[in-house]
Amino acid sequence: MRKGVFLESDNVTAFRAALNLAGDSEKGRPGMMILTGETGIGKTMAAKNAHSERGGVYLRVMEGWSQHDFLQAIAFEVCGDRPHGSGKCKRRIIEELDREHRVIYMDEADRLDTNRLEDLRDIHDVTGCPIVLIGEEGLPSKVGGRRRIDRRIPREYRLKFEPLSARDISLYAIEASGLTLSPEAVAIIHRQTRGNFRDLHNAMLSLEQMAAAAGINQVDAAMAGRLAGGRS
């Protein structure tokens, strides 16, 4: 598999458009964002790619963080230090983001206590920096429990990553493995992986090994069917 291949899926296109709008202080409007979808669907890769291209702050939430732990972690990413005390941390974060406007990507945000979501709302309200909350299907319900937060997420900033399309699968096979899939093979892989990016990546690793052993770079229905040991 080729390293560093990033799939420009329809999900990613929609995410980029929303980020562009949120980051345009003249044509866009301030707001927090929410990005959801099942595990392995590609949310984290999309956020990390946007972070690498645009800069900003990317943070993965750890289970059981206290307010102090949480704000220190953000402060370290924003300011490079870990002030003692939650209030001091928040002031330093706000001062730095006021000085340099940045997007904050908060991955695994469904792990956050709702009070930590309120901390993020404070930071957003004062600085106007877009904050992207990334999590699984339960995240919207948690956010919806705090109306002051929910109202800060416009409709166009609420994104759900859908399963990859057949086109996405065919494109990823070519770019990541140099494999050409027949339409029948694409349909089988789409069905087997349910359009889940993590499952697709694993399937491509197996197909790449099969193709290399056979000395070919084209995958037909029979080879795709062998992925699950089933019949094409």
N, C-alpha and C positions, 0 to 999 in steps of 0.2 A: 504494500500500500504506500502511496506517495504521502509524505508528511506535509502538513501545513495546508492541505486542501480544504477550502471552506465552501460549502454548498450555498449558492445564492438562490435559496428556495423562495417560493411565494411568501412564506412566513417572514423571512428575512427582509424581503422587499417592503412589506407592510410595516415592519418594525423600524426600518430606516426612515420611512416616510413620517412616522409618528415622532421619531427623535428629531428629525429636521424641523418639524413644526414646533415642537416643544422648545427647541434651542434657538428659534428665530424670535428675538425679542420684539421685532417690529411687526412681523406678519403672524407670528404664532401667539399663544397666550400661555401665561404661567400655568403650571399644573403638575401634579404628581401623575405617574404612569403605573400601570399594572400589566404585567406580562405573565400569563398562566398557560398551563398545558400539562399533560401527563409526563411522568418521569421518562427521560430518554428521548424527548421529542425534539431537542435542540435549542432550548431556551438559553441555557448557560453558554453554549458555544456562540450564539448570536450576541449575547451581552458582552462576552469577552472580546469578540471580534470588534464590536462597536467601541469598546473601551480602548482597544489597541489602536484603532484608527482615529478616534476623536479625543482620546485622553479622558480625564475625569477620575473618578474614584470607583473601584470595584471592590466589593466586600462580600464575603460569604458568611452568613449568620451561623454562629455556633450555638448548639443546643444549651439552654440554661443560662445564657448571658444575663448578668445583672445590668442595671442602668449604667453603672460605672464601667463595667467591662465593655459594654456596647459603645458608649461614647468615647472611651479611650481608643477602641479599635478604629473608629471613624477618624478621630483626631490624629492618630498615627498616620493614616493614609492621606489625610488632608494636609497636616502640618509637619509631620515627621517626628512628633514627640507625643508623650502620653501624660498630659497634665493630671495632677492629683485632684480628685474631686469632680463630681458630675457637672456642677455648675461651671467650673473653670473649663472643663473639656468643651462644653457646649459653646461657651463664649469664644474660645479659640477657633472652633470650627466655623462659627458664623463670621468672625473677623476675617479669616482666611478666604472663605467663599465669597464674602463681600469684595475682597481684593481681587480674586480671580474666580470668575464664574465657571463652575464645572458641573457636569452631570454626575449623580451618584447612582451607581447600580448596586442594588441590595438583593443579592441572590439568597435563595432559601428563606425568603421573607415570611413564609407561612410559619416559620419557627418563632417569630417574634411575639413577645407579649404585646398586647394592645397599647400598653403605656409606652413601649419603645416606638410604636407607630406614631404616637403623639410627639415623641422627641423628634422624629423625622419631619412631622408637620411643622413643628416650631422652626426647624432649620430651613425648610422650604419657604415658609411664610416670610421670614426675615430676609432671606437672601434671594429668593426667586429662582434658585437653582432647580432644574428638573430632578426628580427622584424617581427611579424606576424600581418598583417592587416586583420581584420575580419569584414565582412559586407555583405550586400545584393547584388543583381544582378548588381546594378549600380556602384559598387566599381571598377571593372576592367576598366570601361570607364573613371572614374575620374583619376585613376592611369595612364592609357594610355595617358592621356593628357600631362603628364610630362615625356618625353622620358628618362631623366636622372634617374628617379625613375623606370620606366617600365623596363629599361634594367638591373636593379639590381634584377629582379625577374625571376630566371631561370624557364624553363618550368616545371620542376619537383617540383617546389615550388608554383605552381598555382593549388589550389585545390578547387573543387566545391562539396559541400555535396549534394548527390542525395537522393531522397526519400528512406525511409527504405524499405528493402526487406521483403518478406513474412517470411523468416527465422528470420530476426531481430524481427518482431512482435511476432512470436511464442516464441522466447527466452525471450523477455521482459515480456511477460505475465507470464511465469513460474517464472522468477527471481524476478519480482516486486510484483506480486499478488498471486503467487502460483497456477495460473490457467492453465489448459491444454486446448488448443484450437483445435478443429477439423480442418482438412484442409479446409473445407467449411467455417468455422467461420473465419479462418485466411484470406481467400480470401475476405470475406465480409468486415472485418475490414480494410483490406488493401485498398479496394476500397473506403470505407467511409472516411478514414483518409488521403488518398492520400499519405501515407507514411510519413506524417508529425509527428515528434516526439511529439510536444505539443498536437496535436489532439489525438495521440495514448495514451498519458498519461491520458487525460481526459476520453477517451473511457474505459481504464482499470479501472478507478475509478468507472464508472457506472457498468461495468461488475462485478466487485468485489462485489458491493452492491447487484446486482441481484443474484449472485451465493451464497452469504451469506444468503440471504432471502430464497433461495431454498434448502440450506444445501448441496450444491454440490461444486466441484472444477473443473468441466469440462464444457466447453462452446461449445454448438453446434450451427449450423447455425440459428436455430430459435431464440435463445437468442441473438446472434450477430445481427440479423436482427432487433431486437427491439430497438437497440441503436438509430436508426434514425426514429423509428416509422414506418419503412417500412416493406416490405415482403422479406423473405429470398429466 
